[in-house]
């Protein structure tokens, strides 16, 4: 059951990313979340994260109209209410991982509160090109 919930959160994350929906993506995080983005910037709390998400997905932002795909690599149940998701990030349609500027590994730690699963911590790490 917890693994299915984790997969659904990852699918919603991908959908929000590809539609440049900063508000939708932000709703996947708990208020007291922490996230380290692809460039190493740390956002402490959902409000700070939303500001950064709106910038990167906004018109002329670095992720505006960028489409990615997440390939689930592993889920790890850390406790009954915590699941870690490890996924590979790739530009949608890219067939050359050595030259894909969006190639990365994202690690999301999901927490269940009441019956809802959201992201408590996350880190998106680029994979070296070349």
Secondary structure, DSSP 8 states (H G I E B T S, - for coil): -HHHHHHHHHHHHHHHHHTT-HHHHHTTEEEEEEEE-TTS-EEESHHHHHHHHHHHHSTTSTTTT--EEEEEEEEEEEETTEEEEEEEEEETT---GGG-TT-EEEEEEEEEETTEEEEEEEEEEE----
